[in-house]
Amino acid sequence: MEGLKRILFLLIGWFFIGLGLLGLFLPFLQGILFLMIGLLILSTHSTRVKGWVRRFEERHPHYHEHMEKWRGKLRKWFKRGEKAEEPSRGEEKKPLG
């Protein structure tokens, strides 16, 4: 299951990178936004991409606040999906809260 989750994160991340690259040339897509989202998703499972993001934040500190805000949104979004999963047999339901 963990391998499937990793593959899903990588696919979603590369999808956003692709949208971002298209957005650099198409005026109706927000290229930079999609690139940042894709990089943040990929950085959760790739040390190489995590290093790229860290160097980008060091070179451009004014983008750091925006990236932290998107990291928080992504964490909340993915955590919400984990809370919705039903426990398997034999496990007790834990109260949310």
C-alpha positions, 0 to 999 in steps of 0.5 A: 500500500505504501508503494502505491501511495508513493506512485500516486504522489509522484504521478500527481506531482509530475502532472502539476509540473506538466501543467506548470510547464504548459502554463508558462506558454499558455496565458490562461494557466497559472504556470508558476503556481502549478510548478510550485504545487508540483514541486511541493508534492514531489518534495514529500517523496524525493530527496532530490526535489526537496533539495531543489526546493530548499535551494530555491527558497534560499535564493528567493526568500520572498517566495518562502512564505507562499510555499509554506502556506501551500505546504500547510494546505497540502498537508491538511488536504492529504491528512483529511483523506487519511482521517476518512479511511475506515480502520481495518478489521480488528482495529478500534475506531479512534475519535477524531478530535 
